[in-house]
Amino acid sequence: MEYVISAPIHQFFQRIVYHQTDWTWVDDGIEVGEFTYSHLNECWGGERRYVVVCQEIKRRPKATGKQLSLFKDEDYGKEYRHSLYLTNNNTAAWPVNCKMS
């Protein structure tokens, strides 16, 4: 069974999101990135895919998601909101022909 679950952005994942360099443009002020992570607990059964939605607050004042609390004093922490999703679906969640920003 495939699933997509909204995941909390704990400090560990905030660091991964902050260092994310490969973003795909979706719309004005919205970009999507992804990474995989293997949890230490064996019951997870291997890597899981995480999808990150990044919204620029200036362009999208009603952006949902959380600001990265670890980086709240930096411009990056003040300018963006993020949502994190955990999925076992390996299909791209956005059109392949989107421009990279």
C-alpha positions as CSV (number, residue, x, y, z in Angstrom):
1,M,0.0,0.0,0.0
2,E,1.4,3.4,-1.0
3,Y,1.3,6.3,1.5
4,V,2.1,10.0,1.8
5,I,2.3,11.2,5.4
6,S,2.9,14.7,6.7
7,A,6.1,14.5,8.8
8,P,7.2,16.9,11.6
9,I,10.4,18.8,10.7
10,H,12.6,17.9,13.7
11,Q,16.0,19.5,14.1
12,F,17.7,16.5,12.4
13,F,15.6,17.0,9.3
14,Q,15.9,20.8,9.5
15,R,19.6,20.4,8.9
16,I,19.0,18.2,5.8
17,V,16.4,20.6,4.4
18,Y,18.7,23.6,5.0
19,H,21.5,22.0,3.1
20,Q,19.3,20.8,0.3
21,T,20.7,22.1,-3.1
22,D,18.5,20.3,-5.7
23,W,15.2,22.1,-5.8
24,T,12.6,21.8,-8.6
25,W,10.6,24.9,-9.5
26,V,6.8,24.2,-9.3
27,D,5.2,27.7,-9.3
28,D,6.1,31.3,-8.3
29,G,7.5,31.0,-4.8
30,I,7.2,27.2,-4.5
31,E,9.9,24.7,-5.0
32,V,10.1,21.0,-4.2
33,G,13.1,18.9,-3.1
34,E,13.6,15.3,-1.9
35,F,16.0,13.1,-0.1
36,T,16.1,9.6,1.2
37,Y,16.9,8.5,4.7
38,S,17.5,5.1,6.3
39,H,16.1,4.9,9.8
40,L,18.1,3.0,12.3
41,N,15.1,1.1,13.6
42,E,14.9,-2.2,11.6
43,C,11.1,-2.1,11.5
44,W,11.3,0.6,8.9
45,G,12.8,-1.9,6.5
46,G,15.2,0.4,4.6
47,E,15.2,3.8,3.0
48,R,12.3,6.1,2.9
49,R,11.7,9.0,0.6
50,Y,11.0,12.5,2.0
51,V,9.5,15.2,-0.1
52,V,10.0,18.8,1.0
53,V,7.8,21.7,-0.2
54,C,9.5,25.1,0.2
55,Q,7.5,28.3,-0.1
56,E,8.9,31.8,-0.2
57,I,6.9,33.9,2.3
58,K,7.5,37.2,0.4
59,R,5.9,35.8,-2.8
60,R,3.3,33.6,-0.9
61,P,2.2,35.4,2.3
62,K,-0.3,32.7,3.1
63,A,2.3,29.9,2.8
64,T,1.6,26.9,4.9
65,G,4.3,24.9,6.7
66,K,6.9,25.8,9.3
67,Q,9.9,28.1,9.4
68,L,13.0,26.2,10.3
69,S,13.5,27.1,14.0
70,L,17.2,26.2,13.9
71,F,17.8,28.9,11.4
72,K,15.3,31.5,12.6
73,D,18.0,34.2,13.0
74,E,19.3,33.7,9.5
75,D,17.6,35.2,6.4
76,Y,16.8,31.7,5.1
77,G,14.9,30.9,8.3
78,K,12.9,34.1,8.0
79,E,12.1,33.9,4.3
80,Y,10.7,30.4,3.8
81,R,8.2,28.0,5.1
82,H,8.6,24.2,4.7
83,S,6.4,21.2,4.7
84,L,7.8,17.7,4.9
85,Y,6.2,14.5,3.6
86,L,7.2,10.9,4.1
87,T,6.3,8.4,1.3
88,N,7.1,5.0,0.0
89,N,6.1,6.1,-3.5
90,N,9.2,6.6,-5.7
91,T,7.4,8.3,-8.5
92,A,8.2,12.0,-9.0
93,A,5.6,14.1,-7.2
94,W,6.0,17.0,-9.8
95,P,6.2,17.2,-13.6
96,V,9.5,16.1,-15.0
97,N,9.8,19.1,-17.3
98,C,9.8,21.7,-14.5
99,K,12.7,24.1,-14.6
100,M,15.4,23.9,-12.0
101,S,16.0,27.1,-10.0
